[in-house]
Every structure is written in structure tokens, then in C-alpha cells.
Amino acid sequence: MQSEAGNKSFDCVEWTREARDRINSEIRDMSDEELCRWLEAQRPHDPFLAELFDRKTSPKGSRALTRESAGD
């Protein structure tokens, strides 16, 4: 099987690394208060994503990760 790395139209790993590096450089020197304001400014406009953004607690249910199930 030949690798198609040279023929990719979109490289997810590269895109993710670039986004991570951009965000890290943007928030690197922020205080906790500045970081909270920055996060609030990043609020998504999509209603589904906004609901996820607004959750204050972890999801409930059998698939929710708890300290007991994580082995802590």
C-alpha cells in the first residue's frame, strides 16, 4: 500500500497543530481573569455548541468519566 501523504488536500494533523500553536501563543501571557474573558469572547454562535460551552458540570450517565472509573 502506497502512502498518499503528498496528495492530501487537507492535513488534519497539521491544521490541528497550527491551531494549537496559534491559540497557545495568543493566551500564553494571560492572567486567569484575562483568560476567562478570552474564553467568553470565543463563545460559539451555533446553539448546540453554545449548549456544550455553557455546561458547568460533566455529563451524566454510564459513559461519563468519573474518578472511580478512571482509577484515581
Summary of the structure (lengths in Angstrom):
residues: 72
radius of gyration: 18.1
end to end distance: 42.2
largest distance: 51.3
contacts: 95
relative contact order: 0.06
helix: 57%
strand: 0%
